[in-house]
Amino acid sequence: VQIGSLPENVVPLKRNGTTVKCSMPNGKILSVHREQVSVLLNFGMSDYASQGRTRPDNVIDLQNCKTHQSYYTVLSRSASAEGTIIMQGFDASKIQNTNQMSGYLRQEFRELELLNEITKLKYEGKLLDSVNSRRRYGLLQQFKSVMGQHYEPNDIHPALSWKNDTKFDVNGVDPDDWHLVQPKAKTGQADKPQNTTNAVALPSKRNPINDNQEAERQCRPIKKLKTVQTVHEQHIMTPLLGFKWDSVNYSCAYDSVLPLVFQAWRVN
C-alpha cells in the first residue's frame, strides 16, 4: 500500500471523538468526551488467557516482553511463521540465553519434545505396545523406561538437551492411579448408646394459688416475637450497572473496567 508521500505500508488513521452523558446517582449529569482510533487491535492478555487463541495473522510487539515465557506465550498464538507480524525490533538475548528460562519452562519444553516423539512413533507404527498410558506422565514414564532416562530425539535443540542433566525427572508424578476418597465415619455423641432409665411420675398435691396464677398467665396476650432477618435477606444484591458493547464506536477494555470501579464506589 502506497499513500502519497508516506512510506510503503504506512496508513494514517484518524481518531474519532464521542461524547457520552453519564447520569450519576445524585441526579447530576456529567459529559465524558472520548477520542479513539476506530481500529480494534489485539488487546493485551495474560499468559494463561492467551492459551488456545491461535490467530492466522498474529500482530505482536516483543519489545516490552520481560521474560522467556512472555516471548513464548506471544509467539505461540501464531498459526504459522508467515502469519506472525512483529511490529518492531526486540532483545533476542532473552530467548537465546537459556539462563533466562525458568526450570519449569525448560521442563515443559522437554516433555513436549518427548510427547512429539511419541506421537511421531505412534503414527509411523514404531511405538512399542507397552507405551500405552492414557495420560501425559504415564506415557512419559513408560517411554523413558523403555528408551532410557537420557534418550533424546535426533533434532533436539542444544538449549534443551538433557543428556547430562539429571534434573529432568518425570518419575515423581503419580500418572494413572485413581483413589476413591471415602467419607470419614462420624464419631461423637451419635455413636454412643443413650443412657435411659424408667422414671415413674409421682402425683403431686395441687396448690390452688398456683392454679390461679397459671390461669391468669394463659389469659395474657402473647408477646409479639421479634423477627430476625437472616444474612441472606439483609444483603440483597442490587442489580449491576454497566456499559453495553458498542460496535459502532468501538468499545474498548475500559468499558469493562469502569463498571467494576463504579459498582465498588456505588456499594461502599
One Martini backbone bead per residue (centre of mass of N, CA, C, O) as a GRO file, in nm:
protein
  268
    1VAL     BB    1   0.096   0.036   0.024
    2GLN     BB    2   0.045   0.371  -0.128
    3ILE     BB    3   0.046   0.701   0.027
    4GLY     BB    4   0.182   0.920  -0.123
    5SER     BB    5   0.458   1.025   0.085
    6LEU     BB    6   0.444   0.772   0.223
    7PRO     BB    7   0.536   0.499   0.330
    8GLU     BB    8   0.525   0.181   0.300
    9ASN     BB    9   0.248   0.061   0.470
   10VAL     BB   10   0.137   0.351   0.551
   11VAL     BB   11  -0.152   0.427   0.756
   12PRO     BB   12  -0.366   0.665   0.831
   13LEU     BB   13  -0.527   0.740   1.150
   14LYS     BB   14  -0.827   0.860   1.270
   15ARG     BB   15  -0.973   1.012   1.526
   16ASN     BB   16  -1.267   0.976   1.725
   17GLY     BB   17  -1.535   1.154   1.869
   18THR     BB   18  -1.706   1.104   2.194
   19THR     BB   19  -2.013   1.174   2.368
   20VAL     BB   20  -2.100   1.106   2.711
   21LYS     BB   21  -2.378   1.066   2.920
   22CYS     BB   22  -2.379   1.074   3.279
   23SER     BB   23  -2.571   0.933   3.535
   24MET     BB   24  -2.605   1.006   3.856
   25PRO     BB   25  -2.736   0.924   4.167
   26ASN     BB   26  -2.773   1.254   4.238
   27GLY     BB   27  -2.859   1.372   3.924
   28LYS     BB   28  -2.617   1.417   3.776
   29ILE     BB   29  -2.459   1.535   3.466
   30LEU     BB   30  -2.200   1.391   3.275
   31SER     BB   31  -1.944   1.468   3.043
   32VAL     BB   32  -1.778   1.242   2.815
   33HIS     BB   33  -1.478   1.262   2.628
   34ARG     BB   34  -1.384   1.051   2.349
   35GLU     BB   35  -1.081   0.939   2.188
   36GLN     BB   36  -1.069   0.711   1.898
   37VAL     BB   37  -0.954   0.463   1.716
   38SER     BB   38  -1.115   0.268   1.455
   39VAL     BB   39  -0.939   0.021   1.602
   40LEU     BB   40  -0.888  -0.324   1.669
   41LEU     BB   41  -0.668  -0.454   1.866
   42ASN     BB   42  -0.464  -0.644   2.040
   43PHE     BB   43  -0.509  -0.732   2.341
   44GLY     BB   44  -0.394  -0.776   2.635
   45MET     BB   45  -0.263  -1.084   2.775
   46SER     BB   46  -0.227  -1.335   2.954
   47ASP     BB   47  -0.081  -1.632   2.958
   48TYR     BB   48  -0.351  -1.805   3.002
   49ALA     BB   49  -0.558  -1.646   2.817
   50SER     BB   50  -0.392  -1.717   2.536
   51GLN     BB   51  -0.477  -1.994   2.531
   52GLY     BB   52  -0.608  -2.096   2.221
   53ARG     BB   53  -0.543  -1.811   2.043
   54THR     BB   54  -0.528  -1.872   1.741
   55ARG     BB   55  -0.369  -1.690   1.468
   56PRO     BB   56  -0.316  -1.623   1.142
   57ASP     BB   57  -0.281  -1.309   1.233
   58ASN     BB   58  -0.003  -1.203   1.436
   59VAL     BB   59   0.017  -0.918   1.625
   60ILE     BB   60   0.334  -0.813   1.761
   61ASP     BB   61   0.515  -0.698   2.072
   62LEU     BB   62   0.848  -0.762   2.204
   63GLN     BB   63   0.985  -0.520   2.354
   64ASN     BB   64   0.822  -0.562   2.655
   65CYS     BB   65   0.931  -0.829   2.708
   66LYS     BB   66   1.079  -0.994   2.998
   67THR     BB   67   1.047  -1.300   2.928
   68HIS     BB   68   1.058  -1.610   2.796
   69GLN     BB   69   0.754  -1.672   2.836
   70SER     BB   70   0.640  -1.423   2.688
   71TYR     BB   71   0.750  -1.498   2.415
   72TYR     BB   72   0.614  -1.775   2.393
   73THR     BB   73   0.321  -1.676   2.419
   74VAL     BB   74   0.308  -1.482   2.179
   75LEU     BB   75   0.410  -1.685   1.953
   76SER     BB   76   0.192  -1.921   2.008
   77ARG     BB   77  -0.054  -1.764   1.859
   78SER     BB   78   0.057  -1.864   1.602
   79ALA     BB   79  -0.008  -2.053   1.310
   80SER     BB   80   0.243  -1.908   1.165
   81ALA     BB   81   0.521  -1.757   1.037
   82GLU     BB   82   0.377  -1.589   0.815
   83GLY     BB   83   0.153  -1.468   1.037
   84THR     BB   84   0.391  -1.318   1.177
   85ILE     BB   85   0.379  -0.983   1.321
   86ILE     BB   86   0.650  -0.777   1.376
   87MET     BB   87   0.673  -0.441   1.464
   88GLN     BB   88   0.960  -0.471   1.614
   89GLY     BB   89   1.220  -0.481   1.780
   90PHE     BB   90   1.433  -0.708   1.983
   91ASP     BB   91   1.550  -0.907   2.252
   92ALA     BB   92   1.713  -1.206   2.183
   93SER     BB   93   1.854  -1.291   2.458
   94LYS     BB   94   1.592  -1.395   2.611
   95ILE     BB   95   1.589  -1.669   2.410
   96GLN     BB   96   1.902  -1.754   2.379
   97ASN     BB   97   1.924  -1.750   2.685
   98THR     BB   98   1.890  -2.008   2.912
   99ASN     BB   99   1.895  -1.837   3.182
  100GLN     BB  100   1.604  -1.704   3.121
  101MET     BB  101   1.500  -1.983   3.189
  102SER     BB  102   1.298  -2.167   3.354
  103GLY     BB  103   1.266  -2.478   3.486
  104TYR     BB  104   0.968  -2.521   3.413
  105LEU     BB  105   0.991  -2.449   3.110
  106ARG     BB  106   1.205  -2.661   3.038
  107GLN     BB  107   1.034  -2.903   3.118
  108GLU     BB  108   0.807  -2.851   2.919
  109PHE     BB  109   0.975  -2.874   2.657
  110ARG     BB  110   1.078  -3.163   2.703
  111GLU     BB  111   0.805  -3.303   2.716
  112LEU     BB  112   0.714  -3.215   2.430
  113GLU     BB  113   0.935  -3.362   2.276
  114LEU     BB  114   0.851  -3.648   2.367
  115LEU     BB  115   0.557  -3.634   2.268
  116ASN     BB  116   0.632  -3.597   1.972
  117GLU     BB  117   0.783  -3.866   1.947
  118ILE     BB  118   0.546  -4.048   2.021
  119THR     BB  119   0.360  -3.956   1.791
  120LYS     BB  120   0.545  -4.036   1.559
  121LEU     BB  121   0.571  -4.342   1.628
  122LYS     BB  122   0.269  -4.399   1.619
  123TYR     BB  123   0.228  -4.319   1.319
  124GLU     BB  124   0.464  -4.527   1.217
  125GLY     BB  125   0.444  -4.800   1.400
  126LYS     BB  126   0.702  -4.791   1.640
  127LEU     BB  127   0.546  -4.825   1.894
  128LEU     BB  128   0.526  -4.967   2.177
  129ASP     BB  129   0.282  -5.137   2.357
  130SER     BB  130   0.380  -5.039   2.651
  131VAL     BB  131   0.302  -4.754   2.532
  132ASN     BB  132  -0.039  -4.688   2.679
  133SER     BB  133  -0.114  -4.444   2.810
  134ARG     BB  134  -0.371  -4.185   2.887
  135ARG     BB  135  -0.137  -4.014   3.010
  136ARG     BB  136   0.121  -3.813   3.024
  137TYR     BB  137   0.312  -3.938   3.254
  138GLY     BB  138   0.272  -4.226   3.169
  139LEU     BB  139   0.412  -4.203   2.893
  140LEU     BB  140   0.685  -4.092   2.987
  141GLN     BB  141   0.763  -4.328   3.175
  142GLN     BB  142   0.745  -4.557   2.967
  143PHE     BB  143   0.940  -4.438   2.755
  144LYS     BB  144   1.193  -4.406   2.945
  145SER     BB  145   1.209  -4.708   3.032
  146VAL     BB  146   1.269  -4.807   2.736
  147MET     BB  147   1.483  -4.577   2.616
  148GLY     BB  148   1.569  -4.407   2.852
  149GLN     BB  149   1.645  -4.135   3.052
  150HIS     BB  150   1.851  -3.999   2.804
  151TYR     BB  151   1.667  -3.977   2.578
  152GLU     BB  152   1.684  -3.834   2.241
  153PRO     BB  153   1.610  -3.669   1.993
  154ASN     BB  154   1.773  -3.576   1.706
  155ASP     BB  155   1.639  -3.257   1.695
  156ILE     BB  156   1.746  -3.137   1.944
  157HIS     BB  157   1.805  -2.871   2.123
  158PRO     BB  158   2.076  -2.765   2.301
  159ALA     BB  159   1.908  -2.602   2.522
  160LEU     BB  160   1.738  -2.896   2.591
  161SER     BB  161   1.945  -3.077   2.679
  162TRP     BB  162   1.957  -3.402   2.897
  163LYS     BB  163   2.213  -3.589   2.913
  164ASN     BB  164   2.356  -3.406   3.169
  165ASP     BB  165   2.062  -3.403   3.315
  166THR     BB  166   1.905  -3.502   3.627
  167LYS     BB  167   1.635  -3.310   3.648
  168PHE     BB  168   1.487  -3.490   3.433
  169ASP     BB  169   1.196  -3.584   3.605
  170VAL     BB  170   0.888  -3.810   3.592
  171ASN     BB  171   0.861  -4.016   3.853
  172GLY     BB  172   0.713  -3.818   4.077
  173VAL     BB  173   0.448  -3.880   3.920
  174ASP     BB  174   0.119  -3.969   3.931
  175PRO     BB  175  -0.039  -4.100   3.654
  176ASP     BB  176  -0.303  -4.337   3.706
  177ASP     BB  177  -0.394  -4.324   3.986
  178TRP     BB  178  -0.690  -4.400   4.164
  179HIS     BB  179  -0.875  -4.238   4.436
  180LEU     BB  180  -1.117  -4.319   4.660
  181VAL     BB  181  -1.297  -4.109   4.860
  182GLN     BB  182  -1.392  -4.162   5.178
  183PRO     BB  183  -1.599  -4.107   5.415
  184LYS     BB  184  -1.600  -4.017   5.725
  185ALA     BB  185  -1.660  -4.132   6.022
  186LYS     BB  186  -1.878  -4.060   6.265
  187THR     BB  187  -1.773  -3.913   6.572
  188GLY     BB  188  -1.966  -3.929   6.880
  189GLN     BB  189  -2.272  -3.898   7.021
  190ALA     BB  190  -2.420  -4.082   6.808
  191ASP     BB  191  -2.253  -4.357   6.890
  192LYS     BB  192  -2.367  -4.344   7.162
  193PRO     BB  193  -2.532  -4.479   7.405
  194GLN     BB  194  -2.822  -4.433   7.563
  195ASN     BB  195  -2.921  -4.331   7.882
  196THR     BB  196  -3.188  -4.513   8.025
  197THR     BB  197  -3.472  -4.458   8.239
  198ASN     BB  198  -3.732  -4.559   8.450
  199ALA     BB  199  -3.972  -4.325   8.507
  200VAL     BB  200  -4.181  -4.220   8.783
  201ALA     BB  201  -4.466  -4.046   8.829
  202LEU     BB  202  -4.559  -3.837   9.086
  203PRO     BB  203  -4.800  -3.728   9.265
  204SER     BB  204  -4.930  -3.399   9.322
  205LYS     BB  205  -5.017  -3.138   9.495
  206ARG     BB  206  -5.249  -2.899   9.466
  207ASN     BB  207  -5.235  -2.543   9.416
  208PRO     BB  208  -5.455  -2.287   9.406
  209ILE     BB  209  -5.259  -2.050   9.357
  210ASN     BB  210  -5.114  -2.164   9.108
  211ASP     BB  211  -5.369  -2.195   8.934
  212ASN     BB  212  -5.436  -1.893   8.914
  213GLN     BB  213  -5.167  -1.801   8.781
  214GLU     BB  214  -5.195  -1.979   8.527
  215ALA     BB  215  -5.461  -1.858   8.423
  216GLU     BB  216  -5.356  -1.564   8.399
  217ARG     BB  217  -5.125  -1.622   8.195
  218GLN     BB  218  -5.311  -1.737   7.962
  219CYS     BB  219  -5.476  -1.453   7.926
  220ARG     BB  220  -5.246  -1.324   7.812
  221PRO     BB  221  -5.087  -1.171   7.575
  222ILE     BB  222  -4.888  -1.243   7.327
  223LYS     BB  223  -4.584  -1.185   7.241
  224LYS     BB  224  -4.411  -1.044   6.997
  225LEU     BB  225  -4.205  -1.169   6.785
  226LYS     BB  226  -3.884  -1.130   6.692
  227THR     BB  227  -3.758  -1.059   6.396
  228VAL     BB  228  -3.503  -1.226   6.206
  229GLN     BB  229  -3.271  -1.153   5.987
  230THR     BB  230  -3.104  -1.271   5.754
  231VAL     BB  231  -2.822  -1.246   5.571
  232HIS     BB  232  -2.963  -1.277   5.297
  233GLU     BB  233  -3.177  -1.044   5.344
  234GLN     BB  234  -2.969  -0.806   5.400
  235HIS     BB  235  -2.800  -0.906   5.120
  236ILE     BB  236  -2.915  -0.769   4.856
  237MET     BB  237  -2.868  -0.766   4.534
  238THR     BB  238  -2.787  -0.533   4.320
  239PRO     BB  239  -2.802  -0.423   4.025
  240LEU     BB  240  -2.598  -0.413   3.763
  241LEU     BB  241  -2.392  -0.165   3.613
  242GLY     BB  242  -2.336  -0.085   3.257
  243PHE     BB  243  -2.206  -0.125   2.954
  244LYS     BB  244  -2.259  -0.142   2.626
  245TRP     BB  245  -2.180  -0.278   2.344
  246ASP     BB  246  -1.997  -0.088   2.090
  247SER     BB  247  -1.975  -0.133   1.739
  248VAL     BB  248  -1.943   0.170   1.638
  249ASN     BB  249  -1.735   0.303   1.873
  250TYR     BB  250  -1.559   0.101   2.000
  251SER     BB  251  -1.516  -0.076   2.241
  252CYS     BB  252  -1.322  -0.110   2.527
  253ALA     BB  253  -1.159  -0.207   2.811
  254TYR     BB  254  -1.285   0.025   2.989
  255ASP     BB  255  -1.582  -0.088   2.977
  256SER     BB  256  -1.500  -0.310   3.201
  257VAL     BB  257  -1.368  -0.141   3.435
  258LEU     BB  258  -1.564   0.092   3.515
  259PRO     BB  259  -1.803  -0.078   3.636
  260LEU     BB  260  -1.638  -0.190   3.872
  261VAL     BB  261  -1.570   0.081   4.005
  262PHE     BB  262  -1.862   0.184   4.030
  263GLN     BB  263  -1.971  -0.050   4.204
  264ALA     BB  264  -1.779  -0.006   4.445
  265TRP     BB  265  -1.873   0.290   4.499
  266ARG     BB  266  -2.180   0.230   4.530
  267VAL     BB  267  -2.161   0.031   4.777
  268ASN     BB  268  -1.926   0.195   4.962
   0.00000   0.00000   0.00000
